[in-house]
Amino acid sequence: MFDGDIRDGVVDMSGIGARSAIDNLRQKLNTMGLMRPPPSLRLVQVDQSFCQWEDLLRPLAKTFGQPGARLSLHIEGDPAFLKKDDYIRPRLVMGDFRGYLRVDYLDRDGNVQHLYPQLADPAQHMGANPPRQFDPGETLNLGDPGPENPGWQVDEPYGTDVIIAIQSEDALFDRPRPRIIEKAADYLRDLKRAIEAARSRGARITAAAMPLETRLK
């Protein structure tokens, strides 16, 4: 998944993808004559295990240069990487329609942690963060530590994982997921069905994704 625009005559793009997808993008930009002046390309090659997610979400994301506000996803401060015990604080800005959000953390071990909406987890002292509708352009800040939610801190294993966000006009699920952390394959299967059902109803859906590199120090 790649996102970007042309600003002051310079291509500015970021995103994640397999090596072949990144090579194809560079070739397309070159064919379109957009490699001069040199573009700002923040493209991260991700592990093969994330390719199914990329295939699912790519058709939902706004295409390059498409008008309208995009769903924005980034980490507070836009750090190059996070170190052990740093807090993971995703910041999201809604796209150009009112809807619901889902935010998930995908790791390389085949698990997904639901960052929003979130069930209560007394064992981890985590309070519930139930779903609601957001207005166009509204901001959602996640991961700030507090009495109800201690936040998410970086720990091993370290490497590059992926955070995904999906904005949908209709709620994709009519009930909470069974656990805060579940197998990514199970969630991917159910999410694919939910997205297909929503699109068949004509509901608007868009998505964003970003890599997150974590290190010991």
SULFEN-V730525 format. One record per run of one state. SS is the DSSP state (hx for helix, st for strand, lp for the rest). FROM is the first residue (numbers start at 1). LEN is the number of residues. If there is no record, write none. Layout:
<<SS FROM LEN> <SS FROM LEN>>
//
This chain:
<<lp 1 1> <st 2 6> <lp 8 2> <st 10 8> <lp 18 1> <hx 19 13> <lp 32 8> <st 40 6> <lp 46 2> <hx 48 11> <lp 59 13> <st 72 4> <lp 76 6> <st 82 2> <lp 84 3> <st 87 1> <lp 88 2> <st 90 4> <lp 94 5> <st 99 8> <lp 107 4> <st 111 6> <lp 117 1> <st 118 1> <lp 119 2> <st 121 1> <hx 122 3> <lp 125 1> <st 126 1> <lp 127 2> <st 129 1> <lp 130 4> <st 134 1> <lp 135 4> <st 139 3> <lp 142 11> <st 153 1> <lp 154 5> <st 159 10> <lp 169 12> <st 181 3> <hx 184 17> <lp 201 4> <st 205 11> <lp 216 2>>
//
